[in-house]
Amino acid sequence: MARPVKQHLQEFHEEAAAHADRCAECFTKLAGMSKAADGGQAEQFQSLADAHTAHGEMHRAMADACEKAVQADLEKVVPDNVRGTIPTDAPARTHTAVPRFGQQQIKTNVPVELEHFLKIEE
């Protein structure tokens, strides 16, 4: 079963925030170890840690936005096979078969009494 887009995006942003937090933690540790050595690497590592922290906060904000999003807006594009990608307001002729030269006539299971409902005027 396909997951709703809202749930998929929310899980992605939560995972991305966790990853950014792990990167920030690693760069903070590297900055602490580099303070004893000269060369200004500690500042560079701390700068990278701060950037990853900000990146994680952005992903957390996006995950919260996905959680609060209106369900109807995001779930309109759930990719469940091919049918879910076709807009529901598409004209009826997009769903009709196109006969090819030499093809046998397409048989339908529509009763003769109801055929006039399904005809498309060209």
Distance bins in CASP14 RR format, pairs under 12 A and 6 or more apart:
PFRMAT RR
TARGET T0000
AUTHOR 0000-0000-0000
RMODE 2
METHOD distances of the structure
MODEL  1
1 7 0 0 0 0 0 1 0 0 0 0 0
1 78 0 0 0 0 1 0 0 0 0 0 0
1 79 0 0 0 0 0 1 0 0 0 0 0
1 80 0 0 0 0 1 0 0 0 0 0 0
1 81 0 0 0 0 0 1 0 0 0 0 0
2 8 0 0 0 0 1 0 0 0 0 0 0
2 75 0 0 0 0 1 0 0 0 0 0 0
2 77 0 0 0 0 0 1 0 0 0 0 0
2 78 1 0 1 0 0 0 0 0 0 0 0
2 79 1 0 0 1 0 0 0 0 0 0 0
2 80 1 0 1 0 0 0 0 0 0 0 0
2 81 0 0 0 0 1 0 0 0 0 0 0
2 83 0 0 0 0 0 1 0 0 0 0 0
2 84 0 0 0 0 1 0 0 0 0 0 0
2 85 0 0 0 0 0 1 0 0 0 0 0
3 9 0 0 0 0 1 0 0 0 0 0 0
3 10 0 0 0 0 1 0 0 0 0 0 0
3 11 0 0 0 0 1 0 0 0 0 0 0
3 12 0 0 0 0 0 1 0 0 0 0 0
3 74 0 0 0 0 0 1 0 0 0 0 0
3 75 0 0 0 0 1 0 0 0 0 0 0
3 78 1 0 0 1 0 0 0 0 0 0 0
3 79 0 0 0 0 1 0 0 0 0 0 0
3 80 0 0 0 0 1 0 0 0 0 0 0
4 10 0 0 0 0 1 0 0 0 0 0 0
4 11 0 0 0 0 0 1 0 0 0 0 0
4 66 0 0 0 0 0 1 0 0 0 0 0
4 67 0 0 0 0 0 1 0 0 0 0 0
4 69 0 0 0 0 0 1 0 0 0 0 0
4 70 0 0 0 0 0 1 0 0 0 0 0
4 71 1 0 0 1 0 0 0 0 0 0 0
4 72 0 0 0 0 0 1 0 0 0 0 0
4 73 0 0 0 0 0 1 0 0 0 0 0
4 74 1 0 0 1 0 0 0 0 0 0 0
4 75 1 0 1 0 0 0 0 0 0 0 0
4 76 0 0 0 0 0 1 0 0 0 0 0
4 77 0 0 0 0 1 0 0 0 0 0 0
4 78 1 0 0 1 0 0 0 0 0 0 0
4 79 0 0 0 0 0 1 0 0 0 0 0
4 80 0 0 0 0 0 1 0 0 0 0 0
5 11 0 0 0 0 0 1 0 0 0 0 0
5 12 0 0 0 0 0 1 0 0 0 0 0
5 66 0 0 0 0 1 0 0 0 0 0 0
5 69 0 0 0 0 1 0 0 0 0 0 0
5 70 0 0 0 0 0 1 0 0 0 0 0
5 71 0 0 0 0 1 0 0 0 0 0 0
5 72 0 0 0 0 0 1 0 0 0 0 0
5 73 0 0 0 0 1 0 0 0 0 0 0
5 74 1 0 1 0 0 0 0 0 0 0 0
5 75 1 0 0 1 0 0 0 0 0 0 0
5 76 0 0 0 0 1 0 0 0 0 0 0
5 77 1 0 1 0 0 0 0 0 0 0 0
5 78 1 0 0 1 0 0 0 0 0 0 0
5 79 0 0 0 0 1 0 0 0 0 0 0
5 80 0 0 0 0 0 1 0 0 0 0 0
5 84 0 0 0 0 0 1 0 0 0 0 0
5 85 0 0 0 0 0 1 0 0 0 0 0
6 12 0 0 0 0 0 1 0 0 0 0 0
6 13 0 0 0 0 0 1 0 0 0 0 0
6 62 0 0 0 0 0 1 0 0 0 0 0
6 63 0 0 0 0 0 1 0 0 0 0 0
6 64 0 0 0 0 0 1 0 0 0 0 0
6 65 0 0 0 0 1 0 0 0 0 0 0
6 66 1 0 1 0 0 0 0 0 0 0 0
6 67 1 0 0 1 0 0 0 0 0 0 0
6 68 0 0 0 0 1 0 0 0 0 0 0
6 69 1 0 1 0 0 0 0 0 0 0 0
6 70 0 0 0 0 1 0 0 0 0 0 0
6 71 1 0 0 1 0 0 0 0 0 0 0
6 72 0 0 0 0 0 1 0 0 0 0 0
6 73 0 0 0 0 1 0 0 0 0 0 0
6 74 1 0 1 0 0 0 0 0 0 0 0
6 75 1 0 0 1 0 0 0 0 0 0 0
6 76 0 0 0 0 0 1 0 0 0 0 0
6 77 0 0 0 0 0 1 0 0 0 0 0
6 78 0 0 0 0 1 0 0 0 0 0 0
7 13 0 0 0 0 0 1 0 0 0 0 0
7 14 0 0 0 0 0 1 0 0 0 0 0
7 63 0 0 0 0 0 1 0 0 0 0 0
7 66 0 0 0 0 1 0 0 0 0 0 0
7 67 0 0 0 0 1 0 0 0 0 0 0
7 69 0 0 0 0 0 1 0 0 0 0 0
7 71 0 0 0 0 1 0 0 0 0 0 0
7 74 0 0 0 0 1 0 0 0 0 0 0
7 75 0 0 0 0 1 0 0 0 0 0 0
7 78 0 0 0 0 0 1 0 0 0 0 0
8 14 0 0 0 0 0 1 0 0 0 0 0
8 15 0 0 0 0 0 1 0 0 0 0 0
8 63 0 0 0 0 0 1 0 0 0 0 0
8 66 0 0 0 0 1 0 0 0 0 0 0
8 69 0 0 0 0 0 1 0 0 0 0 0
8 74 0 0 0 0 1 0 0 0 0 0 0
8 75 0 0 0 0 0 1 0 0 0 0 0
8 77 0 0 0 0 0 1 0 0 0 0 0
8 78 0 0 0 0 1 0 0 0 0 0 0
8 79 0 0 0 0 1 0 0 0 0 0 0
9 15 0 0 0 0 0 1 0 0 0 0 0
9 16 0 0 0 0 0 1 0 0 0 0 0
9 59 0 0 0 0 0 1 0 0 0 0 0
9 62 1 0 0 1 0 0 0 0 0 0 0
9 63 1 0 0 1 0 0 0 0 0 0 0
9 64 0 0 0 0 0 1 0 0 0 0 0
9 65 0 0 0 0 1 0 0 0 0 0 0
9 66 1 0 1 0 0 0 0 0 0 0 0
9 67 0 0 0 0 1 0 0 0 0 0 0
9 68 0 0 0 0 0 1 0 0 0 0 0
9 69 0 0 0 0 1 0 0 0 0 0 0
9 73 0 0 0 0 0 1 0 0 0 0 0
9 74 1 0 0 1 0 0 0 0 0 0 0
9 75 0 0 0 0 0 1 0 0 0 0 0
9 77 0 0 0 0 0 1 0 0 0 0 0
9 78 0 0 0 0 0 1 0 0 0 0 0
10 16 0 0 0 0 0 1 0 0 0 0 0
10 17 0 0 0 0 0 1 0 0 0 0 0
10 59 0 0 0 0 0 1 0 0 0 0 0
10 60 0 0 0 0 0 1 0 0 0 0 0
10 61 0 0 0 0 0 1 0 0 0 0 0
10 62 0 0 0 0 1 0 0 0 0 0 0
10 63 1 0 1 0 0 0 0 0 0 0 0
10 64 0 0 0 0 1 0 0 0 0 0 0
10 65 0 0 0 0 1 0 0 0 0 0 0
10 66 1 1 0 0 0 0 0 0 0 0 0
10 67 1 0 1 0 0 0 0 0 0 0 0
10 68 0 0 0 0 1 0 0 0 0 0 0
10 69 0 0 0 0 1 0 0 0 0 0 0
10 71 0 0 0 0 0 1 0 0 0 0 0
10 74 0 0 0 0 1 0 0 0 0 0 0
11 17 0 0 0 0 0 1 0 0 0 0 0
11 18 0 0 0 0 0 1 0 0 0 0 0
11 59 0 0 0 0 0 1 0 0 0 0 0
11 62 0 0 0 0 0 1 0 0 0 0 0
11 63 0 0 0 0 1 0 0 0 0 0 0
11 66 0 0 0 0 1 0 0 0 0 0 0
11 67 0 0 0 0 0 1 0 0 0 0 0
12 18 0 0 0 0 0 1 0 0 0 0 0
12 19 0 0 0 0 0 1 0 0 0 0 0
12 59 0 0 0 0 1 0 0 0 0 0 0
12 62 0 0 0 0 1 0 0 0 0 0 0
12 63 0 0 0 0 1 0 0 0 0 0 0
12 66 0 0 0 0 1 0 0 0 0 0 0
13 19 0 0 0 0 0 1 0 0 0 0 0
13 20 0 0 0 0 0 1 0 0 0 0 0
13 55 0 0 0 0 0 1 0 0 0 0 0
13 56 0 0 0 0 1 0 0 0 0 0 0
13 57 0 0 0 0 0 1 0 0 0 0 0
13 58 0 0 0 0 1 0 0 0 0 0 0
13 59 1 0 1 0 0 0 0 0 0 0 0
13 60 1 0 0 1 0 0 0 0 0 0 0
13 61 0 0 0 0 1 0 0 0 0 0 0
13 62 1 0 1 0 0 0 0 0 0 0 0
13 63 1 1 0 0 0 0 0 0 0 0 0
13 64 0 0 0 0 1 0 0 0 0 0 0
13 65 0 0 0 0 1 0 0 0 0 0 0
13 66 1 0 0 1 0 0 0 0 0 0 0
13 67 0 0 0 0 1 0 0 0 0 0 0
13 69 0 0 0 0 0 1 0 0 0 0 0
14 20 0 0 0 0 0 1 0 0 0 0 0
14 21 0 0 0 0 0 1 0 0 0 0 0
14 56 0 0 0 0 0 1 0 0 0 0 0
14 59 1 0 0 1 0 0 0 0 0 0 0
14 60 1 0 0 1 0 0 0 0 0 0 0
14 61 0 0 0 0 0 1 0 0 0 0 0
14 62 0 0 0 0 1 0 0 0 0 0 0
14 63 1 0 1 0 0 0 0 0 0 0 0
14 64 0 0 0 0 1 0 0 0 0 0 0
14 66 0 0 0 0 1 0 0 0 0 0 0
14 67 0 0 0 0 1 0 0 0 0 0 0
15 21 0 0 0 0 0 1 0 0 0 0 0
15 22 0 0 0 0 0 1 0 0 0 0 0
15 56 0 0 0 0 0 1 0 0 0 0 0
15 59 0 0 0 0 1 0 0 0 0 0 0
15 60 0 0 0 0 0 1 0 0 0 0 0
15 62 0 0 0 0 0 1 0 0 0 0 0
15 63 0 0 0 0 1 0 0 0 0 0 0
16 22 0 0 0 0 0 1 0 0 0 0 0
16 23 0 0 0 0 0 1 0 0 0 0 0
16 52 0 0 0 0 0 1 0 0 0 0 0
16 55 1 0 0 1 0 0 0 0 0 0 0
16 56 1 0 0 1 0 0 0 0 0 0 0
16 57 0 0 0 0 0 1 0 0 0 0 0
16 58 0 0 0 0 1 0 0 0 0 0 0
16 59 1 0 1 0 0 0 0 0 0 0 0
16 60 0 0 0 0 1 0 0 0 0 0 0
16 61 0 0 0 0 0 1 0 0 0 0 0
16 62 0 0 0 0 1 0 0 0 0 0 0
16 63 0 0 0 0 1 0 0 0 0 0 0
16 66 0 0 0 0 0 1 0 0 0 0 0
17 23 0 0 0 0 0 1 0 0 0 0 0
17 24 0 0 0 0 0 1 0 0 0 0 0
17 52 0 0 0 0 0 1 0 0 0 0 0
17 53 0 0 0 0 0 1 0 0 0 0 0
17 54 0 0 0 0 0 1 0 0 0 0 0
17 55 0 0 0 0 1 0 0 0 0 0 0
17 56 1 0 1 0 0 0 0 0 0 0 0
17 57 1 0 0 1 0 0 0 0 0 0 0
17 58 0 0 0 0 1 0 0 0 0 0 0
17 59 1 1 0 0 0 0 0 0 0 0 0
17 60 1 0 1 0 0 0 0 0 0 0 0
17 61 0 0 0 0 1 0 0 0 0 0 0
17 62 0 0 0 0 1 0 0 0 0 0 0
17 63 1 0 0 1 0 0 0 0 0 0 0
17 64 0 0 0 0 0 1 0 0 0 0 0
17 66 0 0 0 0 0 1 0 0 0 0 0
18 24 0 0 0 0 0 1 0 0 0 0 0
18 25 0 0 0 0 0 1 0 0 0 0 0
18 52 0 0 0 0 0 1 0 0 0 0 0
18 55 0 0 0 0 0 1 0 0 0 0 0
18 56 0 0 0 0 1 0 0 0 0 0 0
18 59 0 0 0 0 1 0 0 0 0 0 0
18 60 0 0 0 0 1 0 0 0 0 0 0
18 63 0 0 0 0 0 1 0 0 0 0 0
19 25 0 0 0 0 0 1 0 0 0 0 0
19 26 0 0 0 0 0 1 0 0 0 0 0
19 52 0 0 0 0 1 0 0 0 0 0 0
19 55 0 0 0 0 1 0 0 0 0 0 0
19 56 0 0 0 0 1 0 0 0 0 0 0
19 59 0 0 0 0 1 0 0 0 0 0 0
19 60 0 0 0 0 0 1 0 0 0 0 0
20 26 0 0 0 0 0 1 0 0 0 0 0
20 27 0 0 0 0 0 1 0 0 0 0 0
20 48 0 0 0 0 0 1 0 0 0 0 0
20 49 0 0 0 0 0 1 0 0 0 0 0
20 50 0 0 0 0 0 1 0 0 0 0 0
20 51 0 0 0 0 1 0 0 0 0 0 0
20 52 1 0 1 0 0 0 0 0 0 0 0
20 53 1 0 0 1 0 0 0 0 0 0 0
20 54 0 0 0 0 1 0 0 0 0 0 0
20 55 1 0 1 0 0 0 0 0 0 0 0
20 56 1 1 0 0 0 0 0 0 0 0 0
20 57 0 0 0 0 1 0 0 0 0 0 0
20 58 0 0 0 0 1 0 0 0 0 0 0
20 59 1 0 0 1 0 0 0 0 0 0 0
20 60 0 0 0 0 1 0 0 0 0 0 0
20 62 0 0 0 0 0 1 0 0 0 0 0
20 63 0 0 0 0 0 1 0 0 0 0 0
21 27 0 0 0 0 0 1 0 0 0 0 0
21 28 0 0 0 0 0 1 0 0 0 0 0
21 49 0 0 0 0 0 1 0 0 0 0 0
21 52 1 0 0 1 0 0 0 0 0 0 0
21 53 1 0 0 1 0 0 0 0 0 0 0
21 54 0 0 0 0 0 1 0 0 0 0 0
21 55 0 0 0 0 1 0 0 0 0 0 0
21 56 1 0 0 1 0 0 0 0 0 0 0
21 57 0 0 0 0 1 0 0 0 0 0 0
21 59 0 0 0 0 1 0 0 0 0 0 0
21 60 0 0 0 0 1 0 0 0 0 0 0
22 28 0 0 0 0 0 1 0 0 0 0 0
22 29 0 0 0 0 0 1 0 0 0 0 0
22 49 0 0 0 0 0 1 0 0 0 0 0
22 52 0 0 0 0 1 0 0 0 0 0 0
22 53 0 0 0 0 0 1 0 0 0 0 0
22 55 0 0 0 0 0 1 0 0 0 0 0
22 56 0 0 0 0 0 1 0 0 0 0 0
23 29 0 0 0 0 0 1 0 0 0 0 0
23 30 0 0 0 0 0 1 0 0 0 0 0
23 45 0 0 0 0 0 1 0 0 0 0 0
23 48 1 0 0 1 0 0 0 0 0 0 0
23 49 1 0 0 1 0 0 0 0 0 0 0
23 50 0 0 0 0 0 1 0 0 0 0 0
23 51 0 0 0 0 1 0 0 0 0 0 0
23 52 1 0 1 0 0 0 0 0 0 0 0
23 53 0 0 0 0 1 0 0 0 0 0 0
23 54 0 0 0 0 0 1 0 0 0 0 0
23 55 0 0 0 0 1 0 0 0 0 0 0
23 56 0 0 0 0 1 0 0 0 0 0 0
23 59 0 0 0 0 0 1 0 0 0 0 0
24 30 0 0 0 0 0 1 0 0 0 0 0
24 31 0 0 0 0 0 1 0 0 0 0 0
24 45 0 0 0 0 0 1 0 0 0 0 0
24 46 0 0 0 0 1 0 0 0 0 0 0
24 47 0 0 0 0 0 1 0 0 0 0 0
24 48 0 0 0 0 1 0 0 0 0 0 0
24 49 1 0 1 0 0 0 0 0 0 0 0
24 50 1 0 0 1 0 0 0 0 0 0 0
24 51 0 0 0 0 1 0 0 0 0 0 0
24 52 1 1 0 0 0 0 0 0 0 0 0
24 53 1 0 1 0 0 0 0 0 0 0 0
24 54 0 0 0 0 1 0 0 0 0 0 0
24 55 0 0 0 0 1 0 0 0 0 0 0
24 56 1 0 0 1 0 0 0 0 0 0 0
24 57 0 0 0 0 0 1 0 0 0 0 0
24 59 0 0 0 0 0 1 0 0 0 0 0
25 31 0 0 0 0 0 1 0 0 0 0 0
25 32 0 0 0 0 0 1 0 0 0 0 0
25 45 0 0 0 0 0 1 0 0 0 0 0
25 48 0 0 0 0 0 1 0 0 0 0 0
25 49 1 0 0 1 0 0 0 0 0 0 0
25 52 0 0 0 0 1 0 0 0 0 0 0
25 53 0 0 0 0 1 0 0 0 0 0 0
25 56 0 0 0 0 0 1 0 0 0 0 0
26 32 0 0 0 0 0 1 0 0 0 0 0
26 33 0 0 0 0 0 1 0 0 0 0 0
26 45 0 0 0 0 1 0 0 0 0 0 0
26 46 0 0 0 0 0 1 0 0 0 0 0
26 48 0 0 0 0 1 0 0 0 0 0 0
26 49 0 0 0 0 1 0 0 0 0 0 0
26 52 0 0 0 0 1 0 0 0 0 0 0
26 53 0 0 0 0 0 1 0 0 0 0 0
27 33 0 0 0 0 0 1 0 0 0 0 0
27 34 0 0 0 0 0 1 0 0 0 0 0
27 41 0 0 0 0 0 1 0 0 0 0 0
27 42 0 0 0 0 0 1 0 0 0 0 0
27 43 0 0 0 0 0 1 0 0 0 0 0
27 44 0 0 0 0 1 0 0 0 0 0 0
27 45 1 0 1 0 0 0 0 0 0 0 0
27 46 1 0 0 1 0 0 0 0 0 0 0
27 47 0 0 0 0 1 0 0 0 0 0 0
27 48 1 0 1 0 0 0 0 0 0 0 0
27 49 1 1 0 0 0 0 0 0 0 0 0
27 50 0 0 0 0 1 0 0 0 0 0 0
27 51 0 0 0 0 1 0 0 0 0 0 0
27 52 1 0 0 1 0 0 0 0 0 0 0
27 53 0 0 0 0 1 0 0 0 0 0 0
27 55 0 0 0 0 0 1 0 0 0 0 0
28 34 0 0 0 0 0 1 0 0 0 0 0
28 35 0 0 0 0 0 1 0 0 0 0 0
28 42 0 0 0 0 0 1 0 0 0 0 0
28 45 1 0 0 1 0 0 0 0 0 0 0
28 46 1 0 0 1 0 0 0 0 0 0 0
28 47 0 0 0 0 0 1 0 0 0 0 0
28 48 0 0 0 0 1 0 0 0 0 0 0
28 49 1 0 1 0 0 0 0 0 0 0 0
28 50 0 0 0 0 1 0 0 0 0 0 0
28 51 0 0 0 0 0 1 0 0 0 0 0
28 52 0 0 0 0 1 0 0 0 0 0 0
28 53 0 0 0 0 1 0 0 0 0 0 0
29 35 0 0 0 0 0 1 0 0 0 0 0
29 42 0 0 0 0 0 1 0 0 0 0 0
29 45 0 0 0 0 1 0 0 0 0 0 0
29 46 0 0 0 0 0 1 0 0 0 0 0
29 48 0 0 0 0 0 1 0 0 0 0 0
29 49 0 0 0 0 1 0 0 0 0 0 0
30 36 0 0 0 0 0 1 0 0 0 0 0
30 37 0 0 0 0 0 1 0 0 0 0 0
30 40 0 0 0 0 0 1 0 0 0 0 0
30 41 1 0 0 1 0 0 0 0 0 0 0
30 42 0 0 0 0 1 0 0 0 0 0 0
30 43 0 0 0 0 0 1 0 0 0 0 0
30 44 0 0 0 0 1 0 0 0 0 0 0
30 45 1 0 1 0 0 0 0 0 0 0 0
30 46 0 0 0 0 1 0 0 0 0 0 0
30 47 0 0 0 0 0 1 0 0 0 0 0
30 48 0 0 0 0 1 0 0 0 0 0 0
30 49 0 0 0 0 1 0 0 0 0 0 0
30 52 0 0 0 0 0 1 0 0 0 0 0
31 37 0 0 0 0 0 1 0 0 0 0 0
31 40 0 0 0 0 1 0 0 0 0 0 0
31 41 1 0 0 1 0 0 0 0 0 0 0
31 42 1 0 1 0 0 0 0 0 0 0 0
31 43 1 0 0 1 0 0 0 0 0 0 0
31 44 0 0 0 0 1 0 0 0 0 0 0
31 45 1 1 0 0 0 0 0 0 0 0 0
31 46 1 0 1 0 0 0 0 0 0 0 0
31 47 0 0 0 0 1 0 0 0 0 0 0
31 48 0 0 0 0 1 0 0 0 0 0 0
31 49 1 0 0 1 0 0 0 0 0 0 0
31 50 0 0 0 0 1 0 0 0 0 0 0
31 52 0 0 0 0 0 1 0 0 0 0 0
32 40 0 0 0 0 0 1 0 0 0 0 0
32 41 0 0 0 0 1 0 0 0 0 0 0
32 42 1 0 0 1 0 0 0 0 0 0 0
32 43 0 0 0 0 0 1 0 0 0 0 0
32 44 0 0 0 0 0 1 0 0 0 0 0
32 45 1 0 0 1 0 0 0 0 0 0 0
32 46 0 0 0 0 1 0 0 0 0 0 0
32 49 0 0 0 0 1 0 0 0 0 0 0
33 41 0 0 0 0 1 0 0 0 0 0 0
33 42 0 0 0 0 1 0 0 0 0 0 0
33 45 0 0 0 0 1 0 0 0 0 0 0
33 46 0 0 0 0 0 1 0 0 0 0 0
34 40 1 0 0 1 0 0 0 0 0 0 0
34 41 1 0 1 0 0 0 0 0 0 0 0
34 42 1 0 1 0 0 0 0 0 0 0 0
34 43 0 0 0 0 1 0 0 0 0 0 0
34 44 0 0 0 0 1 0 0 0 0 0 0
34 45 1 0 1 0 0 0 0 0 0 0 0
34 46 0 0 0 0 1 0 0 0 0 0 0
34 47 0 0 0 0 0 1 0 0 0 0 0
34 48 0 0 0 0 0 1 0 0 0 0 0
34 49 0 0 0 0 0 1 0 0 0 0 0
35 41 0 0 0 0 1 0 0 0 0 0 0
35 42 1 0 1 0 0 0 0 0 0 0 0
35 43 0 0 0 0 1 0 0 0 0 0 0
35 44 0 0 0 0 0 1 0 0 0 0 0
35 45 0 0 0 0 1 0 0 0 0 0 0
35 46 0 0 0 0 1 0 0 0 0 0 0
36 42 0 0 0 0 1 0 0 0 0 0 0
37 43 0 0 0 0 0 1 0 0 0 0 0
37 44 0 0 0 0 0 1 0 0 0 0 0
37 45 0 0 0 0 0 1 0 0 0 0 0
39 45 0 0 0 0 0 1 0 0 0 0 0
40 46 0 0 0 0 1 0 0 0 0 0 0
40 47 0 0 0 0 0 1 0 0 0 0 0
41 47 0 0 0 0 0 1 0 0 0 0 0
41 48 0 0 0 0 0 1 0 0 0 0 0
42 48 0 0 0 0 0 1 0 0 0 0 0
42 49 0 0 0 0 0 1 0 0 0 0 0
43 49 0 0 0 0 0 1 0 0 0 0 0
43 50 0 0 0 0 0 1 0 0 0 0 0
44 50 0 0 0 0 0 1 0 0 0 0 0
44 51 0 0 0 0 0 1 0 0 0 0 0
45 51 0 0 0 0 0 1 0 0 0 0 0
45 52 0 0 0 0 0 1 0 0 0 0 0
46 52 0 0 0 0 0 1 0 0 0 0 0
46 53 0 0 0 0 0 1 0 0 0 0 0
47 53 0 0 0 0 0 1 0 0 0 0 0
47 54 0 0 0 0 0 1 0 0 0 0 0
48 54 0 0 0 0 0 1 0 0 0 0 0
48 55 0 0 0 0 0 1 0 0 0 0 0
49 55 0 0 0 0 0 1 0 0 0 0 0
49 56 0 0 0 0 0 1 0 0 0 0 0
50 56 0 0 0 0 0 1 0 0 0 0 0
50 57 0 0 0 0 0 1 0 0 0 0 0
51 57 0 0 0 0 0 1 0 0 0 0 0
51 58 0 0 0 0 0 1 0 0 0 0 0
52 58 0 0 0 0 0 1 0 0 0 0 0
52 59 0 0 0 0 0 1 0 0 0 0 0
53 59 0 0 0 0 0 1 0 0 0 0 0
53 60 0 0 0 0 0 1 0 0 0 0 0
54 60 0 0 0 0 0 1 0 0 0 0 0
54 61 0 0 0 0 0 1 0 0 0 0 0
55 61 0 0 0 0 0 1 0 0 0 0 0
55 62 0 0 0 0 0 1 0 0 0 0 0
56 62 0 0 0 0 1 0 0 0 0 0 0
56 63 0 0 0 0 1 0 0 0 0 0 0
57 63 0 0 0 0 0 1 0 0 0 0 0
57 64 0 0 0 0 0 1 0 0 0 0 0
58 64 0 0 0 0 0 1 0 0 0 0 0
58 65 0 0 0 0 0 1 0 0 0 0 0
59 65 0 0 0 0 0 1 0 0 0 0 0
59 66 0 0 0 0 0 1 0 0 0 0 0
60 66 0 0 0 0 0 1 0 0 0 0 0
60 67 0 0 0 0 0 1 0 0 0 0 0
61 67 0 0 0 0 0 1 0 0 0 0 0
61 68 0 0 0 0 0 1 0 0 0 0 0
62 68 0 0 0 0 0 1 0 0 0 0 0
62 69 0 0 0 0 0 1 0 0 0 0 0
63 69 0 0 0 0 0 1 0 0 0 0 0
65 73 0 0 0 0 0 1 0 0 0 0 0
65 74 0 0 0 0 0 1 0 0 0 0 0
66 73 0 0 0 0 0 1 0 0 0 0 0
66 74 1 0 0 1 0 0 0 0 0 0 0
66 75 0 0 0 0 0 1 0 0 0 0 0
67 74 0 0 0 0 0 1 0 0 0 0 0
68 74 0 0 0 0 0 1 0 0 0 0 0
69 75 0 0 0 0 1 0 0 0 0 0 0
69 76 0 0 0 0 0 1 0 0 0 0 0
70 76 0 0 0 0 0 1 0 0 0 0 0
71 78 0 0 0 0 0 1 0 0 0 0 0
72 78 0 0 0 0 0 1 0 0 0 0 0
75 84 0 0 0 0 0 1 0 0 0 0 0
76 84 0 0 0 0 1 0 0 0 0 0 0
76 85 0 0 0 0 0 1 0 0 0 0 0
76 86 0 0 0 0 0 1 0 0 0 0 0
76 87 0 0 0 0 1 0 0 0 0 0 0
76 88 0 0 0 0 1 0 0 0 0 0 0
76 89 0 0 0 0 0 1 0 0 0 0 0
77 84 1 0 0 1 0 0 0 0 0 0 0
77 85 1 0 0 1 0 0 0 0 0 0 0
77 86 0 0 0 0 0 1 0 0 0 0 0
77 87 0 0 0 0 1 0 0 0 0 0 0
77 88 0 0 0 0 0 1 0 0 0 0 0
78 84 1 0 0 1 0 0 0 0 0 0 0
78 85 0 0 0 0 1 0 0 0 0 0 0
78 86 0 0 0 0 0 1 0 0 0 0 0
78 88 0 0 0 0 0 1 0 0 0 0 0
79 85 1 0 0 1 0 0 0 0 0 0 0
79 86 0 0 0 0 0 1 0 0 0 0 0
80 86 0 0 0 0 0 1 0 0 0 0 0
82 95 0 0 0 0 0 1 0 0 0 0 0
83 90 0 0 0 0 0 1 0 0 0 0 0
83 94 0 0 0 0 0 1 0 0 0 0 0
83 95 0 0 0 0 1 0 0 0 0 0 0
84 90 0 0 0 0 0 1 0 0 0 0 0
85 94 0 0 0 0 0 1 0 0 0 0 0
86 92 0 0 0 0 0 1 0 0 0 0 0
86 94 1 0 0 1 0 0 0 0 0 0 0
86 95 1 0 0 1 0 0 0 0 0 0 0
87 94 0 0 0 0 1 0 0 0 0 0 0
87 95 0 0 0 0 0 1 0 0 0 0 0
88 94 0 0 0 0 0 1 0 0 0 0 0
88 95 0 0 0 0 0 1 0 0 0 0 0
90 96 0 0 0 0 0 1 0 0 0 0 0
91 120 0 0 0 0 1 0 0 0 0 0 0
92 117 0 0 0 0 0 1 0 0 0 0 0
92 118 0 0 0 0 1 0 0 0 0 0 0
92 119 0 0 0 0 0 1 0 0 0 0 0
92 120 1 0 0 1 0 0 0 0 0 0 0
92 121 0 0 0 0 0 1 0 0 0 0 0
93 118 0 0 0 0 0 1 0 0 0 0 0
93 119 0 0 0 0 0 1 0 0 0 0 0
93 120 1 0 1 0 0 0 0 0 0 0 0
93 121 0 0 0 0 0 1 0 0 0 0 0
93 122 0 0 0 0 1 0 0 0 0 0 0
94 120 0 0 0 0 0 1 0 0 0 0 0
95 118 0 0 0 0 0 1 0 0 0 0 0
95 120 0 0 0 0 0 1 0 0 0 0 0
96 106 0 0 0 0 1 0 0 0 0 0 0
96 108 0 0 0 0 0 1 0 0 0 0 0
96 118 0 0 0 0 1 0 0 0 0 0 0
96 119 0 0 0 0 0 1 0 0 0 0 0
96 120 1 0 0 1 0 0 0 0 0 0 0
96 122 0 0 0 0 0 1 0 0 0 0 0
97 103 0 0 0 0 1 0 0 0 0 0 0
97 104 0 0 0 0 0 1 0 0 0 0 0
97 105 0 0 0 0 0 1 0 0 0 0 0
97 106 1 0 1 0 0 0 0 0 0 0 0
97 107 0 0 0 0 0 1 0 0 0 0 0
97 108 0 0 0 0 1 0 0 0 0 0 0
97 120 0 0 0 0 0 1 0 0 0 0 0
98 106 0 0 0 0 1 0 0 0 0 0 0
99 105 1 0 0 1 0 0 0 0 0 0 0
99 106 1 0 0 1 0 0 0 0 0 0 0
99 107 0 0 0 0 0 1 0 0 0 0 0
100 106 0 0 0 0 0 1 0 0 0 0 0
108 114 0 0 0 0 0 1 0 0 0 0 0
108 115 0 0 0 0 1 0 0 0 0 0 0
108 117 0 0 0 0 0 1 0 0 0 0 0
108 118 1 0 0 1 0 0 0 0 0 0 0
108 119 0 0 0 0 0 1 0 0 0 0 0
109 115 0 0 0 0 0 1 0 0 0 0 0
109 118 0 0 0 0 0 1 0 0 0 0 0
110 116 0 0 0 0 0 1 0 0 0 0 0
110 117 0 0 0 0 1 0 0 0 0 0 0
110 118 1 0 0 1 0 0 0 0 0 0 0
110 119 0 0 0 0 0 1 0 0 0 0 0
111 117 0 0 0 0 0 1 0 0 0 0 0
111 118 0 0 0 0 0 1 0 0 0 0 0
112 118 0 0 0 0 0 1 0 0 0 0 0
END
